[in-house]
């Protein structure tokens, strides 16, 4: 029998740290039940502790989004348990070391393509039916990072630009019938990803992830 929670249901991919962590925490604070997906179990457990301390609820999924079978199993579990998904927040990303375009390592190309492009496309096909079952219609939120063409950002910038092109196509296709697709860039935040690109930056001058999370969830 399908379990139908009174709370709205959100899946956050990339929830074990950074902006995804903050978005999951903010959603739970606003009475959403959060399915928090990430590769780092310790980060997910910390998130769960913070959510429970504020009276919220979460389901943890320690998984790698590049594993097709794991994603199929997760989406089937969501269908069997709840029958729908009201919101998908896609904050999972792979950011390789900065490198000149003619020195990008093959393993960095492969990981960027697998995480930022292929997994995103595969997840759209798996999650779209769950969002379609939401009433009046489900929402997907993608995080833009317009660095394509910036020096030393070749692998990350190219894969992120391709991910956004895919998201914008889905957005246009669903304009009338859904799902609603929101694509939003963020202010610079003190995330681990940004620290890899700007190691000497003064992090206390950056926008806190929690502040950006509140702004983004207001859009939803």
C-alpha positions as CSV (number, residue, x, y, z in Angstrom):
1,X,0.0,0.0,0.0
2,X,1.3,3.5,-0.9
3,X,2.2,5.6,2.1
4,X,1.1,9.2,1.6
5,X,2.7,11.7,4.0
6,X,0.9,14.8,5.0
7,X,4.1,16.7,4.4
8,X,5.3,17.7,0.9
9,X,8.0,15.4,-0.4
10,X,11.4,16.6,-1.7
11,X,14.4,14.7,-3.0
12,X,17.7,16.6,-2.6
13,X,20.6,15.1,-4.6
14,X,24.0,16.2,-3.3
15,X,22.7,16.7,0.2
16,X,25.7,15.6,2.3
17,X,27.5,19.0,2.2
18,X,27.5,22.5,0.9
19,X,24.5,24.1,-0.7
20,X,22.6,20.7,-1.0
21,X,23.0,20.2,2.8
22,X,21.6,23.7,3.5
23,X,18.7,23.3,1.1
24,X,17.7,20.0,2.7
25,X,17.9,21.5,6.1
26,X,15.8,24.5,5.0
27,X,13.2,22.4,3.4
28,X,12.8,20.2,6.5
29,X,12.5,23.4,8.6
30,X,9.6,24.4,6.3
31,X,7.8,21.1,7.0
32,X,8.9,19.1,3.9
33,X,9.9,15.5,4.3
34,X,13.3,15.3,2.7
35,X,14.9,12.4,1.0
36,X,18.6,13.4,1.3
37,X,20.9,11.7,-1.2
38,X,24.6,12.0,-1.0
39,X,27.8,9.9,-1.2
40,X,29.1,10.8,2.3
41,X,27.2,9.0,5.0
42,X,28.7,11.0,7.8
43,X,27.5,14.2,6.2
44,X,24.0,12.8,5.8
45,X,23.9,11.7,9.4
46,X,24.9,15.2,10.5
47,X,22.2,16.6,8.4
48,X,19.7,14.2,9.9
49,X,20.7,15.2,13.4
50,X,20.2,18.9,12.6
51,X,16.8,18.2,11.0
52,X,15.6,16.1,13.9
53,X,16.8,18.7,16.4
54,X,14.4,21.2,14.7
55,X,11.5,18.8,14.6
56,X,11.8,17.9,10.9
57,X,12.0,14.5,9.2
58,X,14.3,13.0,6.6
59,X,15.1,9.7,4.8
60,X,18.8,9.2,4.1
61,X,20.1,7.7,0.9
62,X,23.9,7.2,0.9
63,X,24.3,6.6,-2.9
64,X,26.3,7.6,-5.9
65,X,24.1,9.2,-8.6
66,X,26.3,7.7,-11.3
67,X,25.1,4.2,-10.4
68,X,22.1,3.6,-12.6
69,X,20.8,0.6,-10.6
70,X,20.9,2.5,-7.4
71,X,19.0,5.4,-8.9
72,X,16.4,3.0,-10.3
73,X,16.0,1.4,-7.0
74,X,15.6,4.7,-5.2
75,X,13.0,6.0,-7.5
76,X,11.1,2.7,-7.4
77,X,11.1,2.9,-3.6
78,X,9.8,6.5,-3.7
79,X,7.0,5.4,-6.0
80,X,6.1,2.3,-3.9
81,X,6.2,4.2,-0.6
82,X,4.7,7.6,-1.5
83,X,3.5,7.4,-5.1
84,X,4.9,10.8,-6.0
85,X,7.6,13.5,-5.6
86,X,6.7,17.1,-5.2
87,X,10.2,18.6,-5.6
88,X,13.6,17.5,-6.9
89,X,16.6,19.7,-6.0
90,X,19.6,18.8,-8.0
91,X,22.7,20.1,-6.2
92,X,25.1,17.1,-6.9
93,X,28.1,18.1,-8.9
94,X,31.7,17.0,-9.6
95,X,34.3,19.7,-9.7
96,X,37.8,18.5,-10.8
97,X,41.0,20.4,-10.2
98,X,41.5,23.5,-12.3
99,X,43.5,22.8,-15.4
100,X,44.4,24.3,-18.7
101,X,42.2,22.9,-21.5
102,X,45.1,21.0,-23.0
103,X,46.1,19.4,-19.8
104,X,42.7,18.0,-18.5
105,X,43.2,14.4,-17.2
106,X,41.1,11.7,-18.8
107,X,39.8,10.6,-15.4
108,X,38.6,14.2,-14.7
109,X,36.8,14.3,-18.1
110,X,35.2,11.0,-17.4
111,X,34.0,11.8,-13.9
112,X,32.6,15.2,-15.0
113,X,30.7,13.7,-17.8
114,X,29.4,10.8,-15.7
115,X,28.2,13.0,-12.8
116,X,27.3,16.4,-14.3
117,X,25.8,15.3,-17.6
118,X,25.0,11.6,-17.9
119,X,23.7,11.1,-14.3
120,X,21.6,14.3,-14.6
121,X,20.0,13.1,-17.8
122,X,19.3,9.6,-16.4
123,X,17.8,11.1,-13.3
124,X,15.4,13.3,-15.3
125,X,14.0,10.1,-17.0
126,X,13.6,8.4,-13.6
127,X,12.2,11.4,-11.7
128,X,9.9,12.9,-14.3
129,X,7.1,10.3,-13.7
130,X,7.2,10.9,-9.9
131,X,6.9,14.7,-10.4
132,X,4.1,14.2,-12.8
133,X,2.2,12.4,-10.0
134,X,2.4,15.4,-7.8
135,X,-0.6,17.8,-7.7
136,X,-0.9,20.3,-9.2
137,X,2.5,19.6,-10.7
138,X,6.0,18.9,-9.4
139,X,9.0,21.1,-9.5
140,X,12.7,20.6,-10.3
141,X,15.3,23.0,-9.2
142,X,18.7,23.1,-10.9
143,X,21.7,25.2,-9.7
144,X,23.4,27.1,-12.5
145,X,27.1,28.1,-12.4
146,X,27.9,30.1,-15.5
147,X,31.7,29.6,-15.7
148,X,31.8,28.1,-19.2
149,X,34.7,29.7,-21.0
150,X,36.5,30.9,-17.9
151,X,40.2,30.0,-17.9
152,X,41.2,26.7,-16.2
153,X,37.5,25.7,-15.9
154,X,37.4,23.6,-19.1
155,X,36.1,20.3,-17.8
156,X,33.8,21.7,-15.1
157,X,32.6,24.6,-17.2
158,X,31.8,22.5,-20.2
159,X,30.0,19.8,-18.3
160,X,28.0,22.3,-16.3
161,X,27.0,24.2,-19.4
162,X,25.8,20.9,-21.0
163,X,23.8,20.1,-17.8
164,X,22.2,23.5,-18.0
165,X,21.4,23.1,-21.7
166,X,19.6,19.8,-20.8
167,X,17.7,21.5,-17.9
168,X,16.6,24.4,-20.1
169,X,15.3,22.0,-22.8
170,X,13.3,20.2,-20.1
171,X,12.1,23.5,-18.7
172,X,10.8,24.6,-22.2
173,X,9.2,21.2,-22.8
174,X,7.3,21.3,-19.5
175,X,6.2,25.0,-19.7
176,X,2.6,24.0,-20.3
177,X,2.2,20.5,-18.8
178,X,4.9,20.4,-16.2
179,X,7.0,19.7,-14.4
180,X,8.0,23.3,-13.5
181,X,11.7,23.6,-13.9
182,X,13.6,26.4,-12.1
183,X,17.2,27.2,-13.0
184,X,18.9,29.6,-10.7
185,X,22.5,30.8,-10.3
186,X,23.8,31.5,-6.8
187,X,26.0,34.1,-5.1
188,X,29.5,32.9,-4.3
189,X,29.4,30.6,-1.2
190,X,32.0,29.1,1.1
191,X,31.6,25.6,-0.3
192,X,34.2,22.9,-0.7
193,X,33.7,23.1,-4.4
194,X,34.5,26.8,-4.5
195,X,37.5,26.3,-2.2
196,X,39.1,24.0,-4.8
197,X,38.8,26.8,-7.4
198,X,39.7,29.8,-5.1
199,X,41.9,28.4,-2.3
200,X,43.2,31.8,-1.1
201,X,39.8,33.5,-1.0
202,X,38.5,35.2,2.2
203,X,35.6,32.9,2.9
204,X,34.0,35.2,5.5
205,X,33.1,37.6,2.7
206,X,31.1,35.0,0.9
207,X,27.3,34.4,1.2
208,X,26.4,31.7,3.7
209,X,24.9,28.6,2.2
210,X,22.0,28.8,4.5
211,X,21.1,32.3,3.3
212,X,21.2,31.2,-0.4
213,X,19.1,28.1,0.6
214,X,16.4,30.3,2.0
215,X,16.3,32.5,-1.1
216,X,16.1,29.4,-3.4
217,X,13.3,27.7,-1.4
218,X,11.4,31.0,-1.5
219,X,11.3,30.6,-5.3
220,X,9.9,27.1,-5.0
